[in-house]
């Protein structure tokens, strides 16, 4: 394994560029610690030239947002035939679009908060206030508003008062053209990472998320000290099994590969509600996947080195 040369792909031009660079640096250090030769590459205009002239044994995708998770970069890697760690392009597209992922899991019988998807054009053409009124009438309050695509909770906001809706919509639409409005579910917020192993996908211990502000937004995610984490989550055995089963089901149903992270809420009645899935989980110092790896007594470098071997063998 020590002879493997891998390129860790991070950066890019999405809103999450800085987070991706932090993930790339941490992942590169983890892979070097287990003996792999690693170069850190930016996802820029030189990428195709690098891939053709300095073809690595495998690429590890550590991109967040935009082209890194919507299947675009994965398509390029598939076109040039370079093995890579991560979900293939088609499944990336399914997972990247939050309403599509929710609909697929709902069809399979998994619980997810009731939702509505509204493009910017609808508000413009039909009038913002009547549409907002209809949304509240159907889904009630509080609501979670988020862009239908994207990560790191950019543009996401909990709305508890109808008077807050217009400003929340404007903030959400700053990161995309379509809003996903969900009925807000109170409960224990958890993130569950799934890794593909020799015997199939398995869930790492759930990480419980307790933001100081009450909302796990961008600032709470990436500012040390603003969120308390419990790994493993403070759940009873039944709930722990349920969140793990949900995450593995999401991974399988959406066709995800190598590694993923499912975000969920455990309601007071024990129901586990699927929120969204991430096909390229963050690996920064405040990210949840490394916490789960540590809670499982495993090594981030060894897990990803194993995934490199799987990618090369495909």
C-alpha positions in Angstrom: 0.0 0.0 0.0 2.9 2.3 0.7 3.7 2.5 -3.1 0.4 4.0 -4.0 0.4 7.5 -5.3 -2.8 9.4 -4.9 -4.0 12.9 -5.7 -6.3 14.5 -3.2 -8.7 16.8 -5.0 -9.9 19.8 -3.1 -10.6 23.5 -3.5 -12.6 24.2 -6.6 -14.8 27.3 -7.1 -17.9 26.6 -5.0 -19.0 28.6 -1.9 -17.4 25.8 0.1 -13.8 26.2 -1.3 -12.1 27.0 2.0 -13.8 24.2 3.8 -12.8 21.8 1.0 -9.1 22.9 1.2 -9.2 22.2 4.9 -10.6 18.8 4.3 -8.0 18.1 1.7 -5.1 19.1 4.0 -6.4 16.9 6.8 -7.1 13.9 4.5 -3.6 14.2 2.8 -1.9 14.2 6.2 -4.0 11.1 7.2 -3.0 9.2 4.1 0.7 10.1 4.4 0.6 8.8 8.0 -0.2 5.3 6.6 2.5 5.5 4.0 0.8 6.7 0.8 2.5 9.2 -1.5 0.1 12.2 -1.7 -0.2 15.3 -3.8 -2.9 17.9 -3.2 -4.5 19.1 -6.4 -6.9 22.0 -6.9 -10.0 21.4 -9.1 -9.0 24.1 -11.6 -8.3 24.6 -15.3 -5.1 22.5 -15.0 -6.8 19.4 -13.7 -7.3 17.6 -17.0 -3.7 18.3 -18.0 -2.4 16.9 -14.7 -4.6 13.8 -15.0 -3.2 13.0 -18.5 0.4 13.9 -17.9 0.8 12.8 -14.2 -1.8 10.1 -13.9 -2.0 9.0 -10.2 -3.0 5.5 -9.1 -6.2 7.0 -7.8 -7.9 10.3 -7.0 -9.6 11.0 -3.7 -12.3 13.5 -4.0 -12.4 16.0 -1.1 -14.5 18.6 -2.8 -17.6 20.1 -1.2 -20.4 21.9 -3.0 -21.0 22.6 -6.7 -19.0 20.6 -9.2 -17.4 18.5 -6.4 -20.7 16.9 -5.4 -23.1 17.3 -8.3 -21.3 14.7 -10.4 -19.4 17.1 -12.7 -15.9 16.3 -11.5 -16.8 12.7 -11.2 -17.9 12.7 -14.8 -14.5 14.0 -15.9 -12.7 11.4 -13.9 -14.8 8.7 -15.5 -14.2 10.1 -19.0 -10.4 9.9 -18.5 -10.6 6.6 -16.8 -8.8 7.5 -13.5 -10.0 5.5 -10.5 -11.3 7.6 -7.7 -12.6 7.3 -4.2 -16.2 8.5 -3.9 -19.6 8.1 -5.4 -20.0 7.8 -9.2 -21.4 10.7 -11.2 -25.0 9.5 -11.6 -25.5 8.8 -7.9 -23.8 12.1 -7.0 -26.5 13.9 -9.0 -29.3 12.0 -7.2 -27.9 12.8 -3.7 -27.0 16.4 -4.6 -30.6 17.3 -5.3 -32.2 17.2 -1.9 -35.8 16.8 -3.0 -34.8 13.9 -5.3 -33.1 12.2 -2.5 -36.0 12.8 -0.1 -38.5 11.5 -2.7 -36.5 8.3 -3.3 -36.2 7.5 0.3 -39.9 8.4 1.0 -40.9 6.0 -1.8 -38.9 3.3 0.0 -40.9 3.9 3.2 -38.3 5.9 5.2 -39.5 8.9 7.2 -38.6 12.4 6.1 -40.2 15.7 7.0 -43.0 16.8 4.7 -41.7 19.3 2.1 -42.4 21.6 -0.8 -40.0 22.7 -3.5 -40.5 26.2 -4.9 -38.3 27.9 -7.6 -37.6 31.6 -7.5 -39.8 32.1 -10.7 -42.9 30.9 -8.8 -42.6 33.7 -6.3 -41.9 36.2 -9.0 -44.8 35.1 -11.3 -47.5 34.3 -8.7 -46.6 36.8 -6.0 -44.4 36.1 -3.0 -46.9 36.6 -0.2 -49.7 34.3 -1.6 -47.1 31.6 -2.1 -45.6 32.0 1.4 -49.1 31.9 2.9 -49.9 28.7 1.0 -46.6 27.2 2.2 -47.4 28.0 5.9 -51.0 26.7 5.5 -49.8 23.4 4.2 -46.6 22.8 6.2 -47.2 24.9 9.3 -44.6 26.6 11.4 -41.8 26.3 12.3 -40.2 25.6 8.9 -36.7 24.8 7.8 -35.7 26.6 4.6 -32.7 25.6 2.6 -31.5 25.7 -1.0 -32.5 22.5 -2.9 -28.9 21.9 -3.7 -25.7 22.8 -1.8 -24.0 21.9 1.5 -22.6 23.3 4.7 -26.0 24.7 5.6 -25.4 27.8 3.4 -28.6 29.7 3.1 -30.4 27.4 5.6 -32.6 28.9 8.3 -35.3 27.9 10.8 -38.4 30.1 10.6 -40.7 30.1 13.6 -42.7 33.3 12.8 -44.3 34.0 9.4 -43.0 37.5 9.6 -39.4 36.1 9.2 -40.2 34.2 6.0 -39.5 36.9 3.4 -36.0 37.6 4.7 -35.3 33.9 5.1 -36.4 33.3 1.5 -34.1 36.0 0.2 -31.2 34.5 2.2 -31.9 31.1 0.9 -32.2 32.2 -2.7 -28.8 33.9 -2.5 -27.3 30.3 -2.8 -29.6 28.8 -5.4 -32.7 29.4 -7.6 -35.0 26.9 -5.7 -36.0 26.7 -2.1 -36.7 23.5 -0.2 -39.2 24.1 2.6 -39.5 21.4 5.2 -41.7 21.0 8.2 -39.3 21.5 11.1 -39.0 18.4 13.3 -37.8 18.9 16.9 -35.5 16.3 18.3 -32.0 15.0 18.6 -29.9 16.0 15.5 -27.4 13.3 14.4 -25.0 12.6 11.6 -24.2 9.0 10.6 -21.2 8.2 8.4 -21.3 5.0 6.3 -18.2 3.3 4.9 -18.1 0.5 2.3 -16.3 -2.4 3.8 -15.4 -6.0 2.5 -18.9 -7.2 3.6 -20.9 -4.1 2.4 -21.6 -0.7 3.8 -21.6 -0.3 7.6 -22.5 2.7 9.8 -20.0 4.3 12.1 -21.2 5.6 15.5 -23.7 8.4 15.2 -22.5 11.9 16.2 -25.0 14.0 18.1 -25.0 17.7 17.3 -25.9 20.4 19.9 -25.3 23.9 18.5 -25.1 26.7 21.0 -27.5 28.8 18.9 -29.9 26.0 18.5 -29.4 25.8 14.7 -26.5 23.9 13.1 -25.7 26.6 10.4 -22.5 27.4 8.6 -21.0 29.3 11.5 -21.9 26.6 14.0 -20.4 24.0 11.7 -17.0 25.6 11.2 -16.3 27.7 14.2 -14.7 25.8 17.0 -16.6 26.0 20.3 -20.0 27.0 18.9 -21.3 23.5 18.9 -21.1 20.6 21.3 -20.7 17.1 19.8 -21.2 13.7 21.4 -19.6 10.7 19.7 -21.2 8.3 20.0 -24.6 10.1 20.3 -26.5 9.9 23.6 -29.1 7.6 22.2 -30.5 4.4 23.6 -29.7 1.1 21.8 -32.9 1.1 19.8 -32.4 4.6 18.5 -28.8 4.0 17.8 -29.6 0.9 15.7 -32.4 2.9 13.9 -30.2 5.8 12.8 -27.5 3.4 11.6 -30.0 1.4 9.6 -31.4 4.6 8.1 -27.9 5.8 7.0 -27.1 2.4 5.4 -30.4 2.3 3.7 -29.9 5.8 2.3 -26.4 4.9 1.1 -27.7 1.8 -0.7 -31.0 3.2 -2.1 -29.2 6.3 -3.6 -26.4 4.1 -5.0 -23.7 5.9 -3.0 -20.2 4.5 -2.9 -17.2 4.3 -0.6 -18.3 6.8 2.0 -21.3 9.0 2.8 -22.9 10.9 5.7 -26.6 11.0 6.4 -28.1 13.8 8.6 -31.2 12.9 10.6 -33.4 13.9 13.5 -34.6 11.5 16.2 -38.0 12.8 17.2 -39.3 12.4 20.8 -41.5 9.5 19.7 -38.4 7.6 18.5 -39.1 8.2 14.8 -35.9 8.8 12.8 -36.4 11.4 10.1 -34.0 11.6 7.1 -32.9 15.1 6.3 -30.2 14.9 3.6 -27.2 12.9 2.6 -23.7 14.0 1.7 -21.7 12.1 -0.8 -18.4 13.9 0.1 -18.4 14.4 3.9 -16.2 17.1 5.4 -12.9 16.2 7.0 -12.0 19.4 8.8 -11.2 19.7 12.5 -14.9 20.3 13.3 -16.3 17.8 10.8 -18.4 14.9 11.8 -16.9 12.0 9.9 -13.5 12.1 11.7 -15.3 12.2 15.0 -17.2 9.1 14.1 -14.0 7.3 13.0 -12.4 8.1 16.3 -15.5 6.9 18.2 -15.3 3.7 16.3 -11.7 3.2 17.3 -10.6 3.3 13.6 -8.1 5.4 11.7 -9.1 8.0 9.1 -5.9 7.2 7.1 -6.5 3.5 7.2 -10.1 3.8 6.2 -9.3 6.0 3.2 -6.3 3.9 2.3 -8.6 0.9 2.1 -11.0 2.9 -0.1 -8.1 3.7 -2.4 -7.4 0.0 -2.8 -11.1 -0.6 -3.6 -11.0 2.2 -6.2 -7.9 0.8 -7.9 -9.5 -2.6 -8.0 -12.7 -1.5 -9.6 
